[in-house]
Amino acid sequence: ADVRAPPRIEGASRRAAAARAPSNSGWWAGSFLLALLLGGQIAYAERDRLFENSRLRPLLDRICDQFNCRLPMRSAVDSIRLVSREVRPHPSAPKALMISASMVNDAEFTQRFPLVEVPLSNLGERAIAQRRFTPAEYLAEIESIERGFPAGATAPLVFEVADPGQEAVAFEFRFLPAE
């Protein structure tokens, strides 16, 4: 049997064969670019959760400071506590009630002022009337809305509402995230 050694490829022939072989670098670059684009889309879709994340927020604030931008103010309505509340007849308007209260921001950061929902109910705990108040409706200074609700601060709330009648005997306050 005639066993011959495979033909030897000379140096120039090897380089020519390597030049003809397809390169995977375009596929890798395209895959990396698409993965980066997908990551950006996910970050954009989940931006509200990312902005509220207590671990990421300091890093995002530093990055934003470098580019002279402002992140939206944080919101943690679970960290807002009602410290006093009172409902009484309005002193100057018949068939109206004056609701006053104070709330404290127990969060470790300045946050947006919340929407305040005040439902009035009867003895059977059935809602008789309910109203939501925006920060502009319960704060005297518009500038304080822009500055936010500082950590540890107390804010007074005063609402004037129509009297729903003798049937409404109970009320409560709910804090909801403001838009």
Contacts in CASP RR format, 6 or more apart in sequence:
PFRMAT RR
TARGET T0000
AUTHOR 0000-0000-0000
METHOD contacts of the structure
MODEL  1
ADVRAPPRIEGASRRAAAARAPSNSGWWAGSFLLALLLGGQIAYAERDRL
FENSRLRPLLDRICDQFNCRLPMRSAVDSIRLVSREVRPHPSAPKALMIS
ASMVNDAEFTQRFPLVEVPLSNLGERAIAQRRFTPAEYLAEIESIERGFP
AGATAPLVFEVADPGQEAVAFEFRFLPAE
9 17 0 8 1.000
43 50 0 8 1.000
48 72 0 8 1.000
50 56 0 8 1.000
50 60 0 8 1.000
51 57 0 8 1.000
51 60 0 8 1.000
51 71 0 8 1.000
51 72 0 8 1.000
51 74 0 8 1.000
52 74 0 8 1.000
52 75 0 8 1.000
52 76 0 8 1.000
57 71 0 8 1.000
57 74 0 8 1.000
57 109 0 8 1.000
60 71 0 8 1.000
61 71 0 8 1.000
64 70 0 8 1.000
64 71 0 8 1.000
73 110 0 8 1.000
73 111 0 8 1.000
73 112 0 8 1.000
73 148 0 8 1.000
74 107 0 8 1.000
74 109 0 8 1.000
74 110 0 8 1.000
74 111 0 8 1.000
74 112 0 8 1.000
75 111 0 8 1.000
75 112 0 8 1.000
75 114 0 8 1.000
75 177 0 8 1.000
75 178 0 8 1.000
76 107 0 8 1.000
76 109 0 8 1.000
76 111 0 8 1.000
77 114 0 8 1.000
77 175 0 8 1.000
77 176 0 8 1.000
77 177 0 8 1.000
79 105 0 8 1.000
79 106 0 8 1.000
79 107 0 8 1.000
79 111 0 8 1.000
80 103 0 8 1.000
80 104 0 8 1.000
80 105 0 8 1.000
80 106 0 8 1.000
80 107 0 8 1.000
80 114 0 8 1.000
80 149 0 8 1.000
80 175 0 8 1.000
81 103 0 8 1.000
81 104 0 8 1.000
81 106 0 8 1.000
82 101 0 8 1.000
82 102 0 8 1.000
82 103 0 8 1.000
82 173 0 8 1.000
83 102 0 8 1.000
83 103 0 8 1.000
83 104 0 8 1.000
83 154 0 8 1.000
84 100 0 8 1.000
84 101 0 8 1.000
84 102 0 8 1.000
85 99 0 8 1.000
85 100 0 8 1.000
85 101 0 8 1.000
85 102 0 8 1.000
85 171 0 8 1.000
85 173 0 8 1.000
86 99 0 8 1.000
86 100 0 8 1.000
86 101 0 8 1.000
87 97 0 8 1.000
87 98 0 8 1.000
87 99 0 8 1.000
87 171 0 8 1.000
88 97 0 8 1.000
88 98 0 8 1.000
89 96 0 8 1.000
89 97 0 8 1.000
89 98 0 8 1.000
89 163 0 8 1.000
90 96 0 8 1.000
90 97 0 8 1.000
90 98 0 8 1.000
90 160 0 8 1.000
90 163 0 8 1.000
91 98 0 8 1.000
93 160 0 8 1.000
95 162 0 8 1.000
95 163 0 8 1.000
96 160 0 8 1.000
96 161 0 8 1.000
96 162 0 8 1.000
96 163 0 8 1.000
97 160 0 8 1.000
97 161 0 8 1.000
97 162 0 8 1.000
97 163 0 8 1.000
98 158 0 8 1.000
98 159 0 8 1.000
98 160 0 8 1.000
99 118 0 8 1.000
99 157 0 8 1.000
99 158 0 8 1.000
99 159 0 8 1.000
99 160 0 8 1.000
99 161 0 8 1.000
99 171 0 8 1.000
100 156 0 8 1.000
100 157 0 8 1.000
100 158 0 8 1.000
100 159 0 8 1.000
101 156 0 8 1.000
101 157 0 8 1.000
101 173 0 8 1.000
102 154 0 8 1.000
102 155 0 8 1.000
102 156 0 8 1.000
102 157 0 8 1.000
103 154 0 8 1.000
103 155 0 8 1.000
103 157 0 8 1.000
103 173 0 8 1.000
103 175 0 8 1.000
104 152 0 8 1.000
104 153 0 8 1.000
104 154 0 8 1.000
104 155 0 8 1.000
105 111 0 8 1.000
105 149 0 8 1.000
105 150 0 8 1.000
105 151 0 8 1.000
105 152 0 8 1.000
105 153 0 8 1.000
105 155 0 8 1.000
106 152 0 8 1.000
107 151 0 8 1.000
107 152 0 8 1.000
108 151 0 8 1.000
109 151 0 8 1.000
110 147 0 8 1.000
110 148 0 8 1.000
110 149 0 8 1.000
110 150 0 8 1.000
110 151 0 8 1.000
111 148 0 8 1.000
111 149 0 8 1.000
112 135 0 8 1.000
112 148 0 8 1.000
112 149 0 8 1.000
112 177 0 8 1.000
112 178 0 8 1.000
113 135 0 8 1.000
113 139 0 8 1.000
113 144 0 8 1.000
113 145 0 8 1.000
113 148 0 8 1.000
113 149 0 8 1.000
113 155 0 8 1.000
113 178 0 8 1.000
114 135 0 8 1.000
114 149 0 8 1.000
114 175 0 8 1.000
114 176 0 8 1.000
114 177 0 8 1.000
114 178 0 8 1.000
115 132 0 8 1.000
115 133 0 8 1.000
115 134 0 8 1.000
115 135 0 8 1.000
115 175 0 8 1.000
115 176 0 8 1.000
115 177 0 8 1.000
115 178 0 8 1.000
116 132 0 8 1.000
116 133 0 8 1.000
116 138 0 8 1.000
116 157 0 8 1.000
116 159 0 8 1.000
116 173 0 8 1.000
116 174 0 8 1.000
116 175 0 8 1.000
116 176 0 8 1.000
117 130 0 8 1.000
117 131 0 8 1.000
117 132 0 8 1.000
117 133 0 8 1.000
117 173 0 8 1.000
117 174 0 8 1.000
117 175 0 8 1.000
117 176 0 8 1.000
118 130 0 8 1.000
118 131 0 8 1.000
118 132 0 8 1.000
118 133 0 8 1.000
118 159 0 8 1.000
118 161 0 8 1.000
118 171 0 8 1.000
118 172 0 8 1.000
118 173 0 8 1.000
118 174 0 8 1.000
119 127 0 8 1.000
119 129 0 8 1.000
119 130 0 8 1.000
119 171 0 8 1.000
119 172 0 8 1.000
119 174 0 8 1.000
120 127 0 8 1.000
120 128 0 8 1.000
120 129 0 8 1.000
120 130 0 8 1.000
120 164 0 8 1.000
120 168 0 8 1.000
120 170 0 8 1.000
120 171 0 8 1.000
121 127 0 8 1.000
121 128 0 8 1.000
121 168 0 8 1.000
121 169 0 8 1.000
121 170 0 8 1.000
121 171 0 8 1.000
121 172 0 8 1.000
122 128 0 8 1.000
122 167 0 8 1.000
122 168 0 8 1.000
122 169 0 8 1.000
122 170 0 8 1.000
123 169 0 8 1.000
123 170 0 8 1.000
125 170 0 8 1.000
128 164 0 8 1.000
128 165 0 8 1.000
128 167 0 8 1.000
128 168 0 8 1.000
129 161 0 8 1.000
129 162 0 8 1.000
129 164 0 8 1.000
129 168 0 8 1.000
131 159 0 8 1.000
131 161 0 8 1.000
132 176 0 8 1.000
133 157 0 8 1.000
133 159 0 8 1.000
134 178 0 8 1.000
135 145 0 8 1.000
135 178 0 8 1.000
136 142 0 8 1.000
136 145 0 8 1.000
137 159 0 8 1.000
138 157 0 8 1.000
138 158 0 8 1.000
138 159 0 8 1.000
139 145 0 8 1.000
139 155 0 8 1.000
144 155 0 8 1.000
149 155 0 8 1.000
END
